[in-house]
Amino acid sequence: MENPKKAHHHFYPVPLLVNEYGASYRRLLVLSSGSWHLIPLDEIIRLESEGNYITFFTTTRKVVTINTMKHYIEILPEEMFFQSHQSHIVNLAFIEQVSFREGCCLHLKNGDVVPVAHTRKDSLKQVLMAKCLK
């Protein structure tokens, strides 16, 4: 029998929803300043942590919440998101360039530059090679 806790974090926090036009999409429910924010996954550019505060950078806004990166790396779909650094998770669809000068970093479509930990370079290469035409 499947572990209920494991099943919970794979399916419950990021449910598949259908909009009024029949298109499927997934949203993340995030509590911030006493309000629930329903953030479509395909609008999340990146997450950045500072202590126990997580900032969601989306295509339309910033949302700050209290949680851990571990929580979000466990519930966000790995086919869409990559933890590039202890304090950064990026949406793979927003990576525009990978730079190897003076350390490794990701240049995102919105102009942000995100570091890649030395220990995660090989994982990043594998993920990008699997997702991109060569």
N, C-alpha and C positions, 0 to 999 in steps of 0.2 A: 504494500500500500504506500502511496506517495506521502511524503512528509507534508502535513497541512501547512506548516509554517513556510516551507519552501514554496509550495503551490501559491500561498497567499502573496508572497512578494513578487512572484512572476506574473500574476494575472490581475490581482485586485487593484493595486495602485495605478496601473496604466491600462485601463479598460479600452477595448476596441468599441468605438461609438460610430453611429451612422448619422450623418447630417440629413437635412430635409431633402437633399438631392440624391440621396442614396450612396454618397461617397463615404468610405470608412476613414476614420481618423482616431488618433489617441490623444488624450489630454492628461496632464498631471495636475493633481489638486494640491496646492501649496498654501499654507496658512502664513499670512504676513500682516502684521499690525492689526490683528483682529478681524481680518477679512480673508475669505477663501478666494484664491486666484486659480482659475482653470486655464492652464497654459497648454496649447497644442504642442506636441513634441516637435513637430517640424518647424516651429517658430523659435525653439530654444537654440541659441547660437553656442552658448557655453555656460558653465557654472564655475564660480570661483569661491573658495572658502577662505575665511579669515577667522581663526578660532572656531567657535561653533556657529558662526554666521555664514550662510551660503547666499551668494548673490546670483540670481538667474539673469543672464543677459539674453533678451529675446529680440526679435525683429521690431517689436513695438514698444518695449518697456524694460525696466529693471525691477526685479522683485527680490526683496531680502527676507530670508526666513532663518529660523534657528533649527539646525539639524546637523548631521554629519555627512561628509562626502561618502563614507561607507554606505550609508542608507541609500543615497541616490545611485551609486554605482551598482548596487544590488537590484534596484528596481527599474532603472532605465535600460531599454533594450540595447544589448551589446552590438547589434548590427547597425545601430545608429550613433552610438556614443563611445568615446574612448577617453580613458583617464590618462592624460599626458603627463601629469605631475601630481604630487601629493595634494596640491590645492587647486587643480584644474581638471574639469571634464569638458570635452568639446564635442559638438555635433559634427560628425564626419562630413556631412553635406556642405558645411561652411568653410572647410579647409581649402584655401586657394593655393598655398605654397608652403613648402617645408624648407627652412633655411638651416644650413649646417655651419655657418660662420659664427665663431665665438659661442659655441654650444649650439644645441638644436632648438629651434622654435617654429611654431606654426603661425602663418599669416592667414587671418580669416577674412572672409568677404566683407565684413563690416569695418575692416581696418585694424582690428585688435591683433596683438601679437602675444602668443601664449607659449610659455616655456615647455620643453619636453625634457623630462628627467633622463639622465644618461642611461639608467636602467630600463627605460621604456622605449628606447629608440628601435630596438629590434622588433618589439611587438608592434609598434607603429608601422614599421616597414611592411611587416606581414599583413596587417590589416589593410593598408593602402594598396598593396600589390593584389590582394584578393578582390578589392572593390573597383579597381581601375583597369581600363584597357591598356595594354602595353604596346 
